[in-house]
Amino acid sequence: MAWRRSPVRIRYGPPQRRKSSIVRIDQNKLGLAFWYTTEVVEKYDHKQIEAKWQKYWAENQTFQAQDGDKRPKFYALDMFAYPSGDGLHTGHPRSYTATDIFARYYRMKGFNVLRPIGWDAFGLPAENYAIKVGKPPAETTAENIINFTRQVKSFGFAYDWDREVNTAEPSYYKWTQWVFKVLFDNELAYQKEAYANWCPKDQTVLANEQVVNGCCERCGTQVEQKKLKQWFFKITDFAEELLTGLDKLDWPESTKVGQRNWIGKSEGVMLTFRSGDFDIEVFTTRADTLFGVTYLVLAPEHELVGKLTTAEQQSAVEKYVAETKKKSSLDRTVAKEKTGVFTGSFAANPGSGDQVPIWIADYVLTEYGTGAIMAVPAHDERDFEFAKKFDLPIKEVIEALAGWPKDKPYTEYGKVKNSVVWADGLLSEDAALEVIEELEHKGLAKAVTIYRLHDWLISRQRYWGAPIPIVYSADGTPQSVAAEDLPVMLPTDVDFKPTGESPLAKSQTFQAGVEEKYGKGAHRELDTMDTFVCSSWYFLRYCDPRNDKEFAGKKSLKYWMPVDLYIGGAEHTNGHLLYARFITKALHKLGYLDFDEPFLKLRHQGLILAADGEKMSKSKGNVINPDELIEQYGADAVRMYEMFMGPFDQAIAWDTNGISGVRKFLERVYRIVSERTLMPYHETVETGVALQRLIKKVTNDIEEMKFNTAVSGMMEFINEASKTDSTEWVQEFVRLISPFAPHLAEELWQGVMKKEGSVCEATAGWPAFDEAKVALQTVIIAVQEKGKLRGTVELPAGASEQEVLAMVSQNEKLKKIADAAAKHIFVQDRVVNFI
Ligand code: ANZ
């Protein structure tokens, strides 16, 4: 027997009215039953529902990860936030919801899920905010964390709050210091005097990764070069592994390319040019052009500049060196006009013995290769421009292919000419090999692989960071602080405003006890660590966050690591994501970890732009506050809208109509599911097939991160299902929607359907689909009146006579024909003829 919707509509009462259920059954002349109800379905009250289930999840510790149990594990990680004064941005929930969907989906599938949260609390932005509001950073950071926690909790994310970490707490930074100590004790952390990026506004050095287009990534001030003694981590020792390791990772290709370029592997040759008593080493990838060298260029910072400069050229050279200091690497690389000065000295070409002049010019960078080049103006663009400007000779040694423009240097490979006898006539690659062979035994050539990547500068002359756990003896020798003396506490008796000198120098308490333990004259290092050191290992701490004996226990690490899914911004490609891989590889090499890649699968979220398509920013006044959204639409609507708004990895503009559409959809789901739960059980073939298809779609779409199409699939399903009287889909549907709109789903599951236990548990389970049913075809059935075609209805193949009649009576015109007819003839999958 089929059920039809009641002509007496369900009434929706105000929320204060309690439910009452009166159902009456009747039959029409087609033999179809009607049901009548005066059921009162309560209004969808998101505030009450969301508060109720958030409390329930917290009290029942629903999302607690269980260390090392028998279930398969799933580690879902968000990039943790730095608790800024502005609070949560509408962009945060986009990535957090995506991770949350995975975490909930895997939990329902029976996995032991780790979904942790923490705060990247140290660092420049937190400190600058504290300076702005005139309060100590410890205070402002604590306040900001309270606000962030409230906001994050209001979204109902499935975090295991018991594992919360805060990088600015001694119980955490003790282990950040331990990481430093382990690297230092194993010669992977060292101190050196070097040119460093100096931000004059933030009054601190910056890592290369924190300089964007020559400016400080944080404040936008033009960065200067300052020679300073700083601490470095030897990331370059891992350059090759960092490159090859990428191959086995499921990461966006663009991110892999970004890291590959940043690491910048280059295979070439070091050639030695002699100038009097001095050897000048150059790095070249074109040894085949050796006989076309007409001058050498040193970077102005090159250590031989002073020694090679003749008396006549001294003042010009000094002036040029001083000017270069004001320029960033970028300015130097993109400068329209080449500049430079002759040193007055000459060097011998190791191949031909010819004497060539030695110049200095800022287009040669000090930090790449050897900081010196052999210039071949006939075959290199930059050298060509330079030679033109300073009227230096241009000697062609590679035959240009026909048609190459006369006024441009020939930069391709080709046949060597105008060189020594043994090189002439060879092709570039062979000539290069010959050059190396000829010069190698004289000690003038060496094949090398170099990397653009530099060691990671990790010391900062700022207050709000983990103190570097180093003590200098009276003679200045650094030694690491003993493990039992960690953490080196960050003192509070300081003026934290930046002066260029490390604020820890002013503390009265910081050096207390050091001399007693490390000898007279011993004193602590005054710099703190780059906050990216704190975030380079936090995912390890989450595995065992309360351990006070180790950074994390071996068993916990073995069980949880590596991270199965990591979601966060693409802007971290050459910073955090590289650092975290390096620290993992270093700890692996030293025997602390048995895996060497931290994040197996990585995805980036697209930006959420303001409604006008611009980036949201406070100064433009186009920022959307998540608190207000939750107040007005509810967390489930915000979550679902942010998944629905467009493909997850693409930037997309905010649309208020979009969120109210999603809100209306959730209201509809709430109403229909509530109503159908109370109706007698009923199946129809078409809803059955549609449900199977939906299960398959949502499952696959989640796996492929096509959240937007998963949501639209659910919307289409509700549209279709609401046209029928079927009820068999409600339980599956509620489970499917639960990762997206968990509060609503929990209310329907436990509140309306009276199910035992949470919808997000494996006991509820993720719905399975039957591939055979999914594949079911639909057919178009002709509806005739006395043999004349009056319309069609579409149903799954094999639909019964009753199902076809039920479908017919949903169309007003066809229903009239059916009602007026005395009888009908039915041919399955073909036709129904009313006579
Ligand atoms: C001679 C030559 C002839 C070069 C020629 C190129 C073409 P990649 O591939 O990026 O590694 N170079 C080396 N060190 C440099 C520095 N510190 N600053 C600026 N330029 C530098 O580039 C290697 C090439 O970049 C080297 O090969 C060198 O110029 C230049 F027809 O040497 B070549």
Residues whose N, C-alpha, C, O or C-beta is under 5 A from the ligand:
A	BS01	ANZ	S266 F283 T284 T285 R286 T289 Y363 V364 L365 T366 Y368 G369 G371 A372 I373 M374 V376 H379 D380
